[in-house]
Amino acid sequence: MNLLLITLLGLSILFTCTHAEVHYHEFVIEATPVKRLCKTHMRITVNGMYPGPTLEARNGDTMIIKAINRSPYNSTLHWHGIRQMRTAWADGAEFVTQCPIRPGGTYTYRFTIEGQEGTLWWHAHSSWLRATVHGALIIYPKLGSSYPFPKPHREFPVLIGEWWKRDPISVLRQAQITGGAPNISDAYTINGQPGDLYKCSSQETTVFPVSPGETVLLRVINAAMNNEHFLSVAGHTMTVVAADAAYTKPFTTPFLLLGPGQTTDVLISAPEPYPIGSRFYIAAHVYSAAPGVPFDNTTTTAIIEYSLPTAASTLSTTANVADSSNEAVAPATDVKIEASTTATTVTTATTNPPVPSTTASTSTASTENNYDNHNENLTSNIQSNKCAVPNNGNNNNNGNGGNHNLIPPPLLPPLPAFNDSRAAAFFTAGIKSPGPVELPGPVTERLFFTVGLGIYFCPPSISCGGPNNTRFAASMNNVSFVLPKTFSLLQAHHFNIPGVFTTDFPPYPPRQFDYTGNNISRSLVSPVKGTKLFPLKFGSVVDIVLQGTNIFAGEEHPMHLHGHQFYVLATGSGNFDPNRDASMFNLVDPPLRNTIGVPVNGWAVIRFVANNPGVWLMHCHIDSHLVWGLAMGFITENGFGELETIEPPPADLPIC
């Protein structure tokens, strides 16, 4: 009998192990002709695709991705949100965990997905290459497990991007030479396409085919470079079920807010089955509450289109959940999918669909957010619902290659105003963990980091592009982060190479002041440059107050921490006051995230456990701010034994 039990146990373990798969991919980074906004440009892509391939795996699977750099630029690839437990060498942050892959070089990223499910993404982490070098990374539950929400009939990745008519690298270089802000973009995109509201774009508008009565899972990713975005879907109810690859308490909302780097999984469903041919816009535009800061105020669109079930079943851009249970089913084989290939030709729509009510007041938000009458108050700040689609000089062709004269224009959803900070706060407050969590504790490190912009004054003999002959800067605790050039920080730490960094990043601001005031001393506007890291013992429980400043201009800063997930205990406006604001902390069901937006002239408090040895970058995911120095790094020391020690560096690790 004992022998039988041992045998069954062994078979059970073997069964579990054999269902964790290894996925092999080859990513060729290369220049590719891409036509947008009437002109063809050479852009850096992966495998000739923009956006790049969608990676799909299950919780527990291992990814092996060989990167081949055939572009003229140094490059790295970052797997945004992947914990990289003991595999910091695969994190892909340039000059932080690796030296860049030089033109003509290769590097193989190897990592295992541990305890994560949902939507993440990958992108270049070198210069501004991520403008076009990015794609979705979808993690399904383990075999035998299921989503903690009703099974969707189908699902799609939805990537918000940003497009310049000029080469993004030249846009950045011009800004670095002049010291001014980079030129704003010319368009935003959904899955690589600007949409119907831009010139020369409507024939290629992204279309997501669905069938009447279906519930659809949209995996929304903000891959834009420099802006947060509101997003909404006309004629449908939206229920948030996950964010940053962590499940959330279901939250019904009329719109989404995503900062660069953030992901949100949302179930959409129609209030009633729409007839074949019904079409509804997904629309996104910028959220920017910083006064006087220029931004691209255009709107990108994609289309939800109802088609016959037999035709639509083959058109999903990612795996359908095909079985009758609630188990999530990923593809049987590795699939490289170009998300922008969802546009299809439609010939069945000949009648006008019924017009649903799309005003914000018809959608109800969770009452747990204590945001009474939000929709009523929001209505005055919502754009009017416009059903007409401009010609755009495309001979009336719609986004599917059809004809606007034959197919009625889709409905455009209302969106919050560009500067609606109340709407932003409402959405942020709605994201919570599915139930009570066991917060790590006790806290062993309490840190206070200011995050914000600044300026350097240029001498009269030099003409600089910032305001009043200055150069823009950014910092955390008055330190403007400088990347090394001779070794990566992780190499220098691992091999004890001196002179590359120091371990004196300040735990508190060097000077206390009215962080969000309007008359900040001139002596505070110019940060000190340095490559300063903060050391953490393995297992430390860390609380960080991230305090926005108004030194030059108060902006929202989506702060991303590599190698970790953290609980967001609270966000608020003004200067953080521990005596007053600690009562606001959500210690019951705080959301688990990897990127959090620090509100304009406000603050956020996060908590995480430093249980992943390595060197980990923390930075603003607005790339212009990162270039100016809004970053710092943590060194997490090894713990005890193999499972608390970083793996040795791989043999093909690039050299500087």
Buried (B, 14 or more C-beta within 10 A) or exposed (E): EEEEEEEEEEEEEEEEEEEBBEBEBBBBBBBBEBEBBEEEBEBBBBBEBBBBBBBBBBBBBBBBBBBBBBBEBBBBBBBBBBBBBBBBBBBBBBBBBBBBBBEEBBBBBBBBBBEBBBBBBBBBBBBBBBBBBBBBBBBBBBBEBBBBBBBBBBBBBBBBBBBBBEBBBEBBBBBBEBBBBBBBBBBBBBBBBBBBBBBBBBBBBBBBBBBBEBBBBBBBBBBBBBBBBBBBBBBBBBBBBBBBBBBBBBBBBBBBBBBBBBBBBBBBBBEEEBEBBBBBBBBBBBBBBBEEBEBBEBBBBBBBBBBEBEBBBEBBBBBBBEEEEBBBBBBEEBBBBBBBEBBBEBEBBEEEBEEBEBBBBEBEBBEEBEBEEBBEBBEEBBBEBEEEBBEBEBEBBBBBBBEBEEBBBBBBBBBBBBBBBBBBBBBBBBBBBBEEBEBBEEEBBEBBBBBBBBBBBBEEEEEBBBEEBBBBBBBBBBBBBBBBEEBBBBBBBBEEBEEBBEEEBBEEBEEEBEBBBEEBEEEBBBBEBBBBBBBBEBBBBBBBBBBBBBBBBBBBBBBBBBBBBBBBBBBBBBBBEEEEBEEEBBBEBBBBBBBBBBBBBBBBBBBBBBBBBBBBBBBBBBBBBBBBBBBBBBBBBBBEEEEBBBBEBBEEBBEB
